[in-house]
Amino acid sequence: MTVDEISPEELKRKLDDGEPVQVIDIRSPAEFASGHVPGAENVPMHELPSRVDDIEWSDEVVVACPIGQSSVQAARLIGSYEGVGEETNVKSMAGGYQAWAYELEAEDE
């Protein structure tokens, strides 16, 4: 199964336009807390297989990671899971956080 990629620019445009994009950040909770794509949900990669059942998946899901490699694997895992509907379009954010040149949302300390 091939995984489509979405550029950080395209993701930012969709978020700015209020499109219903579900962003899943597979980094560690500490990395997530230090800054993430606005509105992202933290599901660390090692927890994904056990949590994929508990997540309400939207029609468009974008997986984000540090450099855009493990997000491809995570997107493939999510897309192959039978609990995720066929209408769900799962993508990887190309280049990961390394390529995200926009403001990050941080957790309040």
N, CA, C and O atoms as CSV, one atom per row, in Angstrom:
chain,resi,resn,atom,element,x,y,z
A,1,MET,N,N,0.839,-1.189,0.000
A,1,MET,CA,C,0.000,0.000,0.000
A,1,MET,C,C,0.880,1.248,0.000
A,1,MET,O,O,1.739,1.415,0.866
A,2,THR,N,N,0.660,2.106,-0.967
A,2,THR,CA,C,1.429,3.345,-0.997
A,2,THR,C,C,0.723,4.399,-0.141
A,2,THR,O,O,-0.497,4.394,0.022
A,3,VAL,N,N,1.526,5.278,0.382
A,3,VAL,CA,C,1.000,6.336,1.240
A,3,VAL,C,C,1.216,7.668,0.539
A,3,VAL,O,O,2.332,7.998,0.136
A,4,ASP,N,N,0.143,8.424,0.399
A,4,ASP,CA,C,0.264,9.757,-0.180
A,4,ASP,C,C,0.905,10.684,0.835
A,4,ASP,O,O,0.762,10.505,2.044
A,5,GLU,N,N,1.615,11.683,0.318
A,5,GLU,CA,C,2.198,12.692,1.192
A,5,GLU,C,C,1.512,14.026,0.932
A,5,GLU,O,O,1.023,14.297,-0.165
A,6,ILE,N,N,1.491,14.833,1.954
A,6,ILE,CA,C,0.957,16.188,1.840
A,6,ILE,C,C,2.070,17.130,2.286
A,6,ILE,O,O,2.752,16.871,3.278
A,7,SER,N,N,2.246,18.208,1.559
A,7,SER,CA,C,3.302,19.154,1.930
A,7,SER,C,C,2.872,19.937,3.164
A,7,SER,O,O,1.677,20.117,3.399
A,8,PRO,N,N,3.834,20.400,3.949
A,8,PRO,CA,C,3.484,21.240,5.097
A,8,PRO,C,C,2.682,22.468,4.660
A,8,PRO,O,O,1.788,22.912,5.381
A,9,GLU,N,N,2.995,23.019,3.484
A,9,GLU,CA,C,2.284,24.195,2.984
A,9,GLU,C,C,0.809,23.884,2.744
A,9,GLU,O,O,-0.070,24.665,3.106
A,10,GLU,N,N,0.555,22.726,2.126
A,10,GLU,CA,C,-0.828,22.322,1.845
A,10,GLU,C,C,-1.584,22.046,3.147
A,10,GLU,O,O,-2.747,22.427,3.282
A,11,LEU,N,N,-0.928,21.390,4.098
A,11,LEU,CA,C,-1.569,21.127,5.391
A,11,LEU,C,C,-1.901,22.442,6.091
A,11,LEU,O,O,-2.997,22.596,6.631
A,12,LYS,N,N,-0.974,23.380,6.087
A,12,LYS,CA,C,-1.197,24.684,6.720
A,12,LYS,C,C,-2.383,25.395,6.069
A,12,LYS,O,O,-3.217,25.976,6.764
A,13,ARG,N,N,-2.457,25.350,4.745
A,13,ARG,CA,C,-3.566,25.976,4.034
A,13,ARG,C,C,-4.902,25.347,4.450
A,13,ARG,O,O,-5.877,26.053,4.706
A,14,LYS,N,N,-4.932,24.023,4.511
A,14,LYS,CA,C,-6.173,23.329,4.902
A,14,LYS,C,C,-6.581,23.713,6.330
A,14,LYS,O,O,-7.758,23.958,6.597
A,15,LEU,N,N,-5.613,23.765,7.237
A,15,LEU,CA,C,-5.912,24.134,8.623
A,15,LEU,C,C,-6.405,25.581,8.690
A,15,LEU,O,O,-7.370,25.886,9.392
A,16,ASP,N,N,-5.734,26.463,7.954
A,16,ASP,CA,C,-6.136,27.882,7.940
A,16,ASP,C,C,-7.537,28.063,7.360
A,16,ASP,O,O,-8.281,28.951,7.778
A,17,ASP,N,N,-7.890,27.215,6.395
A,17,ASP,CA,C,-9.206,27.294,5.755
A,17,ASP,C,C,-10.291,26.599,6.570
A,17,ASP,O,O,-11.463,26.613,6.194
A,18,GLY,N,N,-9.896,25.993,7.690
A,18,GLY,CA,C,-10.873,25.332,8.545
A,18,GLY,C,C,-11.342,23.982,8.029
A,18,GLY,O,O,-12.393,23.490,8.438
A,19,GLU,N,N,-10.568,23.382,7.130
A,19,GLU,CA,C,-10.943,22.056,6.629
A,19,GLU,C,C,-10.769,21.039,7.754
A,19,GLU,O,O,-9.865,21.174,8.579
A,20,PRO,N,N,-11.632,20.020,7.789
A,20,PRO,CA,C,-11.584,19.042,8.887
A,20,PRO,C,C,-10.458,18.018,8.722
A,20,PRO,O,O,-10.703,16.865,8.369
A,21,VAL,N,N,-9.237,18.449,8.977
A,21,VAL,CA,C,-8.072,17.574,8.863
A,21,VAL,C,C,-7.679,17.119,10.266
A,21,VAL,O,O,-7.508,17.941,11.167
A,22,GLN,N,N,-7.538,15.824,10.443
A,22,GLN,CA,C,-7.123,15.267,11.726
A,22,GLN,C,C,-5.615,15.026,11.654
A,22,GLN,O,O,-5.152,14.219,10.847
A,23,VAL,N,N,-4.850,15.726,12.498
A,23,VAL,CA,C,-3.397,15.584,12.500
A,23,VAL,C,C,-3.000,14.691,13.678
A,23,VAL,O,O,-3.314,14.983,14.832
A,24,ILE,N,N,-2.305,13.600,13.360
A,24,ILE,CA,C,-1.819,12.668,14.378
A,24,ILE,C,C,-0.307,12.823,14.459
A,24,ILE,O,O,0.399,12.578,13.481
A,25,ASP,N,N,0.188,13.227,15.617
A,25,ASP,CA,C,1.616,13.436,15.847
A,25,ASP,C,C,2.142,12.196,16.572
A,25,ASP,O,O,1.722,11.906,17.692
A,26,ILE,N,N,3.064,11.462,15.931
A,26,ILE,CA,C,3.527,10.199,16.508
A,26,ILE,C,C,4.812,10.341,17.320
A,26,ILE,O,O,5.430,9.340,17.683
A,27,ARG,N,N,5.215,11.575,17.604
A,27,ARG,CA,C,6.420,11.782,18.422
A,27,ARG,C,C,6.123,11.505,19.892
A,27,ARG,O,O,4.976,11.268,20.269
A,28,SER,N,N,7.152,11.536,20.703
A,28,SER,CA,C,6.986,11.292,22.140
A,28,SER,C,C,6.180,12.428,22.771
A,28,SER,O,O,6.134,13.529,22.222
A,29,PRO,N,N,5.540,12.171,23.927
A,29,PRO,CA,C,4.790,13.236,24.600
A,29,PRO,C,C,5.641,14.473,24.894
A,29,PRO,O,O,5.138,15.593,24.813
A,30,ALA,N,N,6.909,14.292,25.230
A,30,ALA,CA,C,7.780,15.435,25.528
A,30,ALA,C,C,8.019,16.274,24.273
A,30,ALA,O,O,7.966,17.503,24.323
A,31,GLU,N,N,8.284,15.602,23.145
A,31,GLU,CA,C,8.486,16.330,21.886
A,31,GLU,C,C,7.198,17.052,21.493
A,31,GLU,O,O,7.235,18.202,21.054
A,32,PHE,N,N,6.067,16.378,21.651
A,32,PHE,CA,C,4.765,16.955,21.329
A,32,PHE,C,C,4.514,18.206,22.165
A,32,PHE,O,O,4.078,19.231,21.641
A,33,ALA,N,N,4.790,18.118,23.468
A,33,ALA,CA,C,4.540,19.235,24.383
A,33,ALA,C,C,5.397,20.452,24.040
A,33,ALA,O,O,4.987,21.589,24.275
A,34,SER,N,N,6.588,20.213,23.483
A,34,SER,CA,C,7.473,21.335,23.171
A,34,SER,C,C,7.024,22.107,21.937
A,34,SER,O,O,7.492,23.222,21.706
A,35,GLY,N,N,6.135,21.540,21.150
A,35,GLY,CA,C,5.582,22.249,19.998
A,35,GLY,C,C,5.081,21.287,18.941
A,35,GLY,O,O,5.766,20.331,18.578
A,36,HIS,N,N,3.864,21.553,18.444
A,36,HIS,CA,C,3.259,20.666,17.450
A,36,HIS,C,C,2.354,21.456,16.501
A,36,HIS,O,O,2.013,22.612,16.754
A,37,VAL,N,N,1.984,20.808,15.421
A,37,VAL,CA,C,1.042,21.406,14.468
A,37,VAL,C,C,-0.226,21.756,15.249
A,37,VAL,O,O,-0.727,20.924,16.005
A,38,PRO,N,N,-0.753,22.970,15.081
A,38,PRO,CA,C,-1.961,23.360,15.816
A,38,PRO,C,C,-3.103,22.355,15.642
A,38,PRO,O,O,-3.455,21.972,14.526
A,39,GLY,N,N,-3.664,21.943,16.771
A,39,GLY,CA,C,-4.784,21.016,16.758
A,39,GLY,C,C,-4.405,19.552,16.668
A,39,GLY,O,O,-5.283,18.689,16.654
A,40,ALA,N,N,-3.115,19.254,16.607
A,40,ALA,CA,C,-2.674,17.860,16.476
A,40,ALA,C,C,-2.999,17.055,17.732
A,40,ALA,O,O,-3.117,17.592,18.834
A,41,GLU,N,N,-3.136,15.760,17.523
A,41,GLU,CA,C,-3.383,14.813,18.613
A,41,GLU,C,C,-2.138,13.955,18.757
A,41,GLU,O,O,-1.623,13.444,17.762
A,42,ASN,N,N,-1.646,13.790,19.980
A,42,ASN,CA,C,-0.429,13.015,20.200
A,42,ASN,C,C,-0.761,11.543,20.416
A,42,ASN,O,O,-1.446,11.178,21.371
A,43,VAL,N,N,-0.260,10.701,19.503
A,43,VAL,CA,C,-0.373,9.252,19.626
A,43,VAL,C,C,1.025,8.711,19.311
A,43,VAL,O,O,1.338,8.436,18.152
A,44,PRO,N,N,1.868,8.558,20.346
A,44,PRO,CA,C,3.236,8.086,20.093
A,44,PRO,C,C,3.242,6.788,19.272
A,44,PRO,O,O,2.385,5.923,19.453
A,45,MET,N,N,4.207,6.671,18.384
A,45,MET,CA,C,4.294,5.533,17.458
A,45,MET,C,C,4.141,4.193,18.172
A,45,MET,O,O,3.417,3.318,17.697
A,46,HIS,N,N,4.818,4.025,19.314
A,46,HIS,CA,C,4.759,2.728,19.994
A,46,HIS,C,C,3.378,2.434,20.586
A,46,HIS,O,O,3.076,1.283,20.900
A,47,GLU,N,N,2.539,3.463,20.740
A,47,GLU,CA,C,1.186,3.262,21.270
A,47,GLU,C,C,0.146,3.103,20.163
A,47,GLU,O,O,-0.976,2.666,20.420
A,48,LEU,N,N,0.515,3.453,18.942
A,48,LEU,CA,C,-0.451,3.480,17.843
A,48,LEU,C,C,-1.192,2.153,17.650
A,48,LEU,O,O,-2.420,2.166,17.557
A,49,PRO,N,N,-0.498,1.005,17.584
A,49,PRO,CA,C,-1.237,-0.245,17.364
A,49,PRO,C,C,-2.300,-0.521,18.430
A,49,PRO,O,O,-3.362,-1.058,18.117
A,50,SER,N,N,-2.025,-0.162,19.671
A,50,SER,CA,C,-2.997,-0.441,20.726
A,50,SER,C,C,-4.077,0.635,20.832
A,50,SER,O,O,-5.114,0.400,21.452
A,51,ARG,N,N,-3.857,1.799,20.245
A,51,ARG,CA,C,-4.830,2.892,20.361
A,51,ARG,C,C,-5.647,3.139,19.099
A,51,ARG,O,O,-6.609,3.906,19.116
A,52,VAL,N,N,-5.257,2.485,18.002
A,52,VAL,CA,C,-5.915,2.746,16.720
A,52,VAL,C,C,-7.419,2.468,16.800
A,52,VAL,O,O,-8.205,3.117,16.110
A,53,ASP,N,N,-7.813,1.529,17.620
A,53,ASP,CA,C,-9.221,1.173,17.834
A,53,ASP,C,C,-9.995,2.256,18.577
A,53,ASP,O,O,-11.196,2.418,18.361
A,54,ASP,N,N,-9.315,3.001,19.452
A,54,ASP,CA,C,-9.974,3.977,20.327
A,54,ASP,C,C,-10.161,5.347,19.674
A,54,ASP,O,O,-10.864,6.203,20.210
A,55,ILE,N,N,-9.542,5.546,18.537
A,55,ILE,CA,C,-9.556,6.864,17.912
A,55,ILE,C,C,-10.699,6.961,16.913
A,55,ILE,O,O,-10.928,6.052,16.116
A,56,GLU,N,N,-11.405,8.070,16.970
A,56,GLU,CA,C,-12.452,8.344,15.985
A,56,GLU,C,C,-11.771,9.007,14.795
A,56,GLU,O,O,-11.356,10.162,14.879
A,57,TRP,N,N,-11.656,8.284,13.692
A,57,TRP,CA,C,-10.915,8.772,12.529
A,57,TRP,C,C,-11.794,9.652,11.656
A,57,TRP,O,O,-12.947,9.315,11.387
A,58,SER,N,N,-11.252,10.779,11.214
A,58,SER,CA,C,-12.008,11.651,10.314
A,58,SER,C,C,-11.744,11.203,8.873
A,58,SER,O,O,-11.038,10.220,8.645
A,59,ASP,N,N,-12.307,11.918,7.912
A,59,ASP,CA,C,-12.140,11.534,6.505
A,59,ASP,C,C,-10.742,11.835,5.980
A,59,ASP,O,O,-10.273,11.193,5.040
A,60,GLU,N,N,-10.077,12.817,6.591
A,60,GLU,CA,C,-8.709,13.125,6.183
A,60,GLU,C,C,-7.806,13.145,7.400
A,60,GLU,O,O,-8.001,13.926,8.331
A,61,VAL,N,N,-6.804,12.261,7.372
A,61,VAL,CA,C,-5.868,12.116,8.482
A,61,VAL,C,C,-4.467,12.391,7.949
A,61,VAL,O,O,-4.074,11.860,6.910
A,62,VAL,N,N,-3.711,13.228,8.673
A,62,VAL,CA,C,-2.317,13.499,8.307
A,62,VAL,C,C,-1.454,13.106,9.499
A,62,VAL,O,O,-1.682,13.559,10.621
A,63,VAL,N,N,-0.457,12.255,9.241
A,63,VAL,CA,C,0.450,11.800,10.291
A,63,VAL,C,C,1.734,12.612,10.209
A,63,VAL,O,O,2.310,12.779,9.134
A,64,ALA,N,N,2.178,13.118,11.370
A,64,ALA,CA,C,3.392,13.941,11.429
A,64,ALA,C,C,4.428,13.302,12.345
A,64,ALA,O,O,4.094,12.764,13.400
A,65,CYS,N,N,5.694,13.368,11.925
A,65,CYS,CA,C,6.818,12.855,12.712
A,65,CYS,C,C,8.008,13.793,12.505
A,65,CYS,O,O,7.879,14.792,11.798
A,66,PRO,N,N,9.165,13.492,13.107
A,66,PRO,CA,C,10.299,14.417,12.981
A,66,PRO,C,C,10.759,14.706,11.551
A,66,PRO,O,O,10.942,15.871,11.199
A,67,ILE,N,N,10.954,13.665,10.708
A,67,ILE,CA,C,11.501,13.922,9.368
A,67,ILE,C,C,10.670,13.332,8.237
A,67,ILE,O,O,11.111,13.345,7.088
A,68,GLY,N,N,9.491,12.821,8.525
A,68,GLY,CA,C,8.615,12.334,7.468
A,68,GLY,C,C,8.839,10.904,7.032
A,68,GLY,O,O,8.373,10.509,5.963
A,69,GLN,N,N,9.544,10.111,7.833
A,69,GLN,CA,C,9.755,8.700,7.469
A,69,GLN,C,C,8.870,7.769,8.289
A,69,GLN,O,O,8.140,6.957,7.720
A,70,SER,N,N,8.923,7.871,9.607
A,70,SER,CA,C,8.080,6.986,10.411
A,70,SER,C,C,6.605,7.312,10.240
A,70,SER,O,O,5.752,6.461,10.496
A,71,SER,N,N,6.287,8.542,9.807
A,71,SER,CA,C,4.888,8.888,9.570
A,71,SER,C,C,4.321,8.105,8.383
A,71,SER,O,O,3.120,7.838,8.340
A,72,VAL,N,N,5.168,7.735,7.423
A,72,VAL,CA,C,4.719,6.915,6.296
A,72,VAL,C,C,4.319,5.537,6.816
A,72,VAL,O,O,3.277,5.006,6.433
A,73,GLN,N,N,5.148,4.954,7.691
A,73,GLN,CA,C,4.835,3.649,8.286
A,73,GLN,C,C,3.559,3.736,9.117
A,73,GLN,O,O,2.712,2.846,9.052
A,74,ALA,N,N,3.423,4.802,9.894
A,74,ALA,CA,C,2.236,4.968,10.738
A,74,ALA,C,C,0.987,5.142,9.882
A,74,ALA,O,O,-0.061,4.577,10.194
A,75,ALA,N,N,1.090,5.919,8.805
A,75,ALA,CA,C,-0.050,6.121,7.907
A,75,ALA,C,C,-0.455,4.800,7.266
A,75,ALA,O,O,-1.643,4.522,7.105
A,76,ARG,N,N,0.532,3.985,6.901
A,76,ARG,CA,C,0.256,2.674,6.317
A,76,ARG,C,C,-0.471,1.796,7.328
A,76,ARG,O,O,-1.428,1.103,6.981
A,77,LEU,N,N,-0.016,1.827,8.581
A,77,LEU,CA,C,-0.645,1.039,9.646
A,77,LEU,C,C,-2.098,1.485,9.852
A,77,LEU,O,O,-3.004,0.655,9.930
A,78,ILE,N,N,-2.308,2.792,9.939
A,78,ILE,CA,C,-3.659,3.317,10.144
A,78,ILE,C,C,-4.557,2.942,8.960
A,78,ILE,O,O,-5.687,2.490,9.146
A,79,GLY,N,N,-4.044,3.134,7.749
A,79,GLY,CA,C,-4.830,2.852,6.552
A,79,GLY,C,C,-5.184,1.383,6.385
A,79,GLY,O,O,-6.211,1.053,5.793
A,80,SER,N,N,-4.334,0.496,6.908
A,80,SER,CA,C,-4.594,-0.938,6.757
A,80,SER,C,C,-5.502,-1.485,7.861
A,80,SER,O,O,-5.978,-2.617,7.773
A,81,TYR,N,N,-5.734,-0.694,8.880
A,81,TYR,CA,C,-6.529,-1.163,10.004
A,81,TYR,C,C,-7.998,-1.251,9.614
A,81,TYR,O,O,-8.552,-0.301,9.061
A,82,GLU,N,N,-8.632,-2.385,9.898
A,82,GLU,CA,C,-10.013,-2.577,9.436
A,82,GLU,C,C,-11.021,-1.665,10.131
A,82,GLU,O,O,-12.127,-1.475,9.624
A,83,GLY,N,N,-10.659,-1.099,11.283
A,83,GLY,CA,C,-11.556,-0.178,11.967
A,83,GLY,C,C,-11.591,1.209,11.345
A,83,GLY,O,O,-12.417,2.044,11.714
A,84,VAL,N,N,-10.683,1.450,10.394
A,84,VAL,CA,C,-10.634,2.739,9.711
A,84,VAL,C,C,-11.410,2.591,8.408
A,84,VAL,O,O,-11.119,1.705,7.604
A,85,GLY,N,N,-12.383,3.445,8.202
A,85,GLY,CA,C,-13.251,3.339,7.031
A,85,GLY,C,C,-12.528,3.558,5.721
A,85,GLY,O,O,-11.493,4.223,5.669
A,86,GLU,N,N,-13.085,2.989,4.660
A,86,GLU,CA,C,-12.480,3.131,3.336
A,86,GLU,C,C,-12.483,4.573,2.855
A,86,GLU,O,O,-11.667,4.952,2.014
A,87,GLU,N,N,-13.406,5.388,3.391
A,87,GLU,CA,C,-13.474,6.791,2.978
A,87,GLU,C,C,-12.383,7.632,3.642
A,87,GLU,O,O,-12.185,8.792,3.282
A,88,THR,N,N,-11.683,7.052,4.604
A,88,THR,CA,C,-10.614,7.778,5.296
A,88,THR,C,C,-9.371,7.843,4.413
A,88,THR,O,O,-8.874,6.822,3.939
A,89,ASN,N,N,-8.882,9.060,4.204
A,89,ASN,CA,C,-7.693,9.298,3.396
A,89,ASN,C,C,-6.546,9.610,4.358
A,89,ASN,O,O,-6.529,10.670,4.983
A,90,VAL,N,N,-5.589,8.690,4.475
A,90,VAL,CA,C,-4.482,8.847,5.416
A,90,VAL,C,C,-3.223,9.248,4.653
A,90,VAL,O,O,-2.815,8.575,3.706
A,91,LYS,N,N,-2.613,10.357,5.081
A,91,LYS,CA,C,-1.405,10.859,4.421
A,91,LYS,C,C,-0.300,11.082,5.446
A,91,LYS,O,O,-0.543,11.142,6.651
A,92,SER,N,N,0.908,11.202,4.937
A,92,SER,CA,C,2.073,11.538,5.746
A,92,SER,C,C,2.481,12.966,5.416
A,92,SER,O,O,2.451,13.368,4.253
A,93,MET,N,N,2.863,13.736,6.436
A,93,MET,CA,C,3.338,15.096,6.181
A,93,MET,C,C,4.773,15.012,5.652
A,93,MET,O,O,5.685,14.611,6.375
A,94,ALA,N,N,4.962,15.389,4.402
A,94,ALA,CA,C,6.270,15.316,3.750
A,94,ALA,C,C,7.310,16.138,4.513
A,94,ALA,O,O,7.085,17.309,4.819
A,95,GLY,N,N,8.438,15.517,4.814
A,95,GLY,CA,C,9.519,16.226,5.488
A,95,GLY,C,C,9.356,16.360,6.991
A,95,GLY,O,O,10.271,16.808,7.682
A,96,GLY,N,N,8.189,15.972,7.500
A,96,GLY,CA,C,7.945,16.021,8.938
A,96,GLY,C,C,8.130,17.410,9.531
A,96,GLY,O,O,8.026,18.425,8.841
A,97,TYR,N,N,8.406,17.424,10.824
A,97,TYR,CA,C,8.563,18.711,11.517
A,97,TYR,C,C,9.762,19.494,11.015
A,97,TYR,O,O,9.808,20.717,11.150
A,98,GLN,N,N,10.741,18.791,10.431
A,98,GLN,CA,C,11.898,19.478,9.864
A,98,GLN,C,C,11.466,20.447,8.759
A,98,GLN,O,O,12.094,21.485,8.551
A,99,ALA,N,N,10.385,20.094,8.055
A,99,ALA,CA,C,9.922,20.915,6.933
A,99,ALA,C,C,8.810,21.893,7.328
A,99,ALA,O,O,8.440,22.752,6.528
A,100,TRP,N,N,8.282,21.778,8.528
A,100,TRP,CA,C,7.181,22.657,8.982
A,100,TRP,C,C,7.768,24.004,9.370
A,100,TRP,O,O,8.457,24.114,10.384
A,101,ALA,N,N,7.500,25.028,8.571
A,101,ALA,CA,C,8.109,26.345,8.795
A,101,ALA,C,C,7.158,27.315,9.491
A,101,ALA,O,O,7.413,28.519,9.526
A,102,TYR,N,N,6.068,26.797,10.041
A,102,TYR,CA,C,5.039,27.662,10.606
A,102,TYR,C,C,5.036,27.587,12.128
A,102,TYR,O,O,5.766,26.806,12.739
A,103,GLU,N,N,4.208,28.407,12.705
A,103,GLU,CA,C,4.118,28.466,14.161
A,103,GLU,C,C,3.658,27.127,14.716
A,103,GLU,O,O,2.819,26.447,14.125
A,104,LEU,N,N,4.213,26.767,15.847
A,104,LEU,CA,C,3.826,25.535,16.529
A,104,LEU,C,C,2.998,25.896,17.756
A,104,LEU,O,O,3.161,26.957,18.358
A,105,GLU,N,N,2.122,24.995,18.096
A,105,GLU,CA,C,1.320,25.139,19.308
A,105,GLU,C,C,2.059,24.375,20.408
A,105,GLU,O,O,2.455,23.230,20.195
A,106,ALA,N,N,2.249,24.979,21.566
A,106,ALA,CA,C,2.952,24.309,22.662
A,106,ALA,C,C,1.991,24.104,23.821
A,106,ALA,O,O,1.029,24.853,23.993
A,107,GLU,N,N,2.266,23.091,24.600
A,107,GLU,CA,C,1.454,22.831,25.790
A,107,GLU,C,C,1.807,23.861,26.840
A,107,GLU,O,O,2.968,24.252,26.963
A,108,ASP,N,N,0.818,24.307,27.601
A,108,ASP,CA,C,1.094,25.241,28.701
A,108,ASP,C,C,1.826,24.504,29.795
A,108,ASP,O,O,1.409,23.433,30.236
A,109,GLU,N,N,2.908,25.086,30.221
A,109,GLU,CA,C,3.711,24.431,31.264
A,109,GLU,C,C,3.235,24.845,32.638
A,109,GLU,O,O,3.787,24.398,33.643
